């Protein structure tokens, strides 16, 4: 037995699964793990270090932008 990993667009997943099952192929769907990019990780680290800004309300937040 061999394992084959393929990436299928979400809107085609059901069709591909049905086709493979018709061929007698065992289908296991593996969700893609999403990882934050470097900029997001840096922002999270900044917040963990206590360097984030606090606002008393939404208006103050939007006025700072």
Phi, psi and omega in degrees: 000142178241154175252132180235125178256126178230149176255126184237135175302143184305324182285354179248358186303312182299319180295316181293317179299316180297317179297314181294320178296324177298329178277356181084020181269134176287130183245124173234124181269127180247118180288140178284129180282127181263129181242141178292150178280176185299321181295318179293318178299318178297319179295319179295318178297321178299317179294320178298329180278002178080020183262008180283163177264145177246143179233144182283336177201174183296323179299318178297320178300309182293328178292335180281346183277000000 
